[in-house]
């Protein structure tokens, strides 16, 4: 059992959690919790490093998860003390298991039919929720503009609930994003647009752009836009949280696409 926070592997994990440049230099990031580790099993994704505590291992279900992960892992799982897990964790109450993964984003499909583009989303919790929602709504991929919070920020990873594994998510320059979406209709969500999100034909190859809550979409995002849409609300409501608005619009797109496929 590792009991010292000065252990080299413990310090490595902690630095991945706290240092963005180090994460990208090593091309690795940290995932925490039983739900995330269950996703690794489902996706047969081998962890680079796996750490757990005796307390976490105290159930048959957890023992089975550890056994399955052990067959995938690059090295033997490491048993660590509760205090060491606390030192490595990004949360105040660690789940008791974490893994280090390599950065291996899924490739975008060759002909996507629904993409989400995010501009200047800098709240980690919002970005994580947006990724989780996009995956649930059947989006083909998510493109992050240059001013978004780091995709592998621990709070983003935690909020995404495995979307990093299931969904193509790529950080791109605006030139790259323009090239990716060039054959698709591009809709920007704004407060003052005249077209309601329910009036959009989402069965066509479509892109939804969501900008920051504070400033809206920037110049580069607006340059890509063909149309503006809005979520109609009572006059007393100023705006919605960006993640909530994203979910409302994407599930309308999912509803239309499901009806179209069933027709």
C-alpha positions in Angstrom: 0.0 0.0 0.0 1.2 3.5 -0.8 1.0 5.7 2.3 3.2 8.6 1.5 2.0 11.6 -0.5 5.6 12.1 -1.5 5.5 9.0 -3.6 6.4 9.8 -7.3 3.2 8.3 -8.7 1.1 10.3 -6.2 2.9 13.5 -7.1 2.5 12.7 -10.8 -1.3 12.3 -10.5 -1.6 15.4 -8.4 0.3 17.5 -11.0 -2.0 16.1 -13.8 -5.0 17.4 -11.7 -3.6 20.9 -11.1 -1.3 21.8 -14.0 -2.8 22.2 -17.5 0.6 22.5 -19.3 1.8 19.3 -17.6 -1.4 17.4 -18.7 -0.8 18.3 -22.3 2.9 17.7 -22.1 2.2 14.2 -20.8 -0.9 13.8 -23.0 -2.7 12.3 -19.9 -5.6 13.2 -17.6 -7.3 11.9 -14.5 -10.8 10.4 -14.1 -12.4 9.7 -10.7 -15.3 7.7 -9.3 -17.0 4.4 -9.8 -19.3 5.7 -12.7 -16.3 6.9 -14.7 -14.4 3.6 -14.1 -17.5 1.7 -15.2 -17.4 3.6 -18.4 -13.8 2.4 -18.9 -14.9 -1.2 -18.6 -17.8 -0.6 -21.0 -15.5 1.0 -23.6 -12.6 -1.5 -22.9 -10.4 1.6 -22.4 -7.1 0.7 -20.7 -6.0 3.1 -17.9 -2.4 4.1 -17.8 -2.5 4.0 -14.0 -5.2 2.8 -11.6 -5.4 3.6 -7.8 -7.9 2.5 -5.2 -8.5 2.4 -1.5 -9.4 -0.6 0.7 -12.7 1.1 1.7 -13.7 1.5 -2.0 -13.0 -2.2 -2.6 -15.4 -3.2 0.2 -18.2 -4.4 -2.1 -18.5 -7.3 -4.6 -19.5 -4.9 -7.4 -16.4 -2.8 -6.8 -14.2 -5.9 -6.7 -15.6 -7.0 -10.0 -14.9 -3.6 -11.6 -11.3 -3.7 -10.3 -10.8 -7.1 -11.7 -12.1 -6.1 -15.1 -10.0 -3.0 -15.1 -6.9 -5.0 -14.1 -7.2 -7.0 -17.3 -7.2 -3.7 -19.3 -4.6 -1.8 -17.3 -1.0 -1.1 -18.5 0.2 -1.8 -14.9 -1.1 -3.5 -11.7 -3.6 -1.4 -9.8 -2.1 0.5 -6.8 -3.6 0.2 -3.4 -3.3 3.6 -1.6 -4.3 4.9 1.8 -7.2 7.2 2.3 -4.9 10.2 2.9 -3.0 9.5 -0.3 -6.2 9.3 -2.3 -7.2 12.6 -0.7 -3.9 14.1 -1.9 -4.5 12.9 -5.4 -8.2 13.7 -5.7 -9.7 16.9 -7.0 -12.7 16.6 -4.7 -13.1 17.2 -1.0 -14.7 13.7 -0.6 -12.8 11.3 -2.9 -14.7 8.3 -4.3 -11.9 6.0 -3.5 -10.8 5.1 -7.1 -9.2 7.0 -9.9 -7.4 6.3 -13.1 -5.0 8.1 -15.5 -6.0 8.0 -19.1 -4.2 9.0 -22.3 -5.7 11.8 -24.4 -7.3 9.9 -27.3 -10.3 11.8 -28.6 -12.7 9.9 -30.8 -12.5 11.0 -34.5 -15.3 13.1 -35.9 -17.5 11.2 -38.4 -16.8 11.9 -42.1 -20.2 13.4 -42.7 -21.7 14.7 -39.4 -25.3 15.6 -39.3 -25.4 17.5 -36.0 -22.5 19.3 -34.3 -22.3 21.5 -31.3 -19.8 24.4 -31.4 -18.9 26.1 -28.1 -17.4 29.6 -27.9 -15.8 31.0 -24.8 -17.5 28.6 -22.4 -15.2 29.1 -19.4 -17.1 27.6 -16.5 -15.9 24.0 -16.1 -19.2 22.7 -14.7 -21.1 24.1 -17.6 -18.8 22.6 -20.2 -18.9 19.2 -18.5 -22.7 19.3 -18.4 -22.9 20.4 -22.1 -20.7 17.4 -23.1 -22.8 15.0 -21.1 -26.0 16.5 -22.6 -24.6 16.4 -26.2 -23.8 12.8 -25.9 -27.3 12.0 -24.5 -28.9 13.9 -27.4 -27.1 12.1 -30.1 -24.8 14.8 -31.3 -22.1 13.6 -33.7 -19.4 15.7 -32.1 -18.5 18.8 -30.1 -16.0 21.5 -31.3 -14.4 23.8 -28.7 -13.3 27.2 -29.8 -9.9 28.5 -28.6 -11.3 30.5 -25.7 -13.1 27.6 -24.0 -12.0 26.1 -20.7 -9.6 23.2 -20.9 -11.4 20.0 -22.0 -9.4 18.0 -19.5 -9.9 20.2 -16.5 -10.9 17.9 -13.6 -14.2 19.6 -13.1 -15.0 19.3 -16.8 -14.1 15.6 -16.8 -16.2 15.0 -13.7 -19.2 16.8 -15.1 -19.1 15.0 -18.4 -19.7 11.6 -16.8 -17.8 9.7 -19.5 -18.6 11.9 -22.5 -14.9 12.2 -23.2 -14.9 8.4 -24.1 -18.2 8.2 -25.9 -18.3 11.5 -27.9 -15.9 13.1 -30.4 -14.8 16.3 -28.7 -12.1 18.4 -30.3 -10.5 21.8 -29.5 -10.0 23.6 -32.8 -9.0 26.9 -34.2 -11.8 29.0 -35.9 -10.3 28.2 -39.3 -10.5 24.5 -38.5 -14.0 24.8 -37.2 -15.0 26.7 -40.4 -13.6 23.9 -42.5 -15.4 21.2 -40.5 -18.9 22.9 -40.8 -18.7 24.4 -44.3 -21.4 22.1 -45.8 -23.8 22.4 -42.9 -26.4 25.0 -41.8 -25.1 27.0 -38.8 -27.4 28.3 -36.2 -26.3 30.7 -33.4 -28.4 30.8 -30.2 -29.1 34.4 -29.1 -31.5 36.1 -26.8 -33.1 38.5 -29.4 -33.5 36.3 -32.5 -36.9 36.0 -34.2 -36.7 32.3 -35.1 -37.7 29.9 -32.3 -35.6 26.8 -31.9 -38.6 24.6 -32.6 -39.0 26.2 -36.0 -35.6 25.1 -37.2 -35.4 22.0 -39.5 -32.9 20.0 -37.5 -33.2 17.0 -39.9 -30.8 18.8 -42.2 -27.1 18.7 -41.4 -26.9 21.3 -38.7 -24.5 23.1 -36.4 -25.6 24.8 -33.1 -23.3 27.5 -31.7 -23.5 28.4 -28.1 -21.6 31.4 -26.8 -20.7 32.5 -23.3 -23.4 33.5 -20.9 -21.6 36.8 -20.1 -20.7 38.1 -23.5 -22.5 35.8 -26.0 -20.7 34.5 -29.1 -17.6 36.3 -30.3 -16.7 37.7 -33.7 -15.2 34.5 -35.1 -18.3 32.5 -34.1 -20.6 35.0 -35.6 -18.6 34.9 -38.9 -19.6 31.3 -39.3 -23.3 31.8 -38.6 -26.0 31.6 -41.2 -29.0 32.0 -38.9 -30.0 33.0 -35.3 -32.4 31.2 -33.1 -33.8 31.7 -29.7 -35.8 30.0 -26.9 -39.0 31.9 -26.4 -39.4 32.9 -22.7 -41.7 35.2 -20.7 -40.4 38.8 -20.7 -39.5 38.6 -17.0 -36.9 35.9 -17.7 -33.6 37.5 -18.8 -31.8 34.4 -20.0 -31.1 30.7 -19.3 -27.9 29.0 -18.1 -25.9 28.1 -21.2 -25.9 24.4 -20.4 -29.7 24.4 -19.8 -30.3 26.2 -23.1 -28.0 23.8 -24.9 -30.0 20.8 -23.6 -33.4 22.3 -24.6 -32.3 23.0 -28.2 -30.4 19.7 -28.7 -33.3 17.6 -27.4 -35.6 19.4 -29.8 -33.2 18.4 -32.6 -33.1 14.8 -31.3 -36.9 14.8 -31.3 -37.2 15.9 -34.9 -34.5 13.5 -36.1 -36.2 10.6 -34.3 -39.5 11.4 -36.0 -37.8 11.7 -39.3 -36.1 8.3 -38.9 -39.4 6.7 -38.0 -41.3 8.2 -40.9 
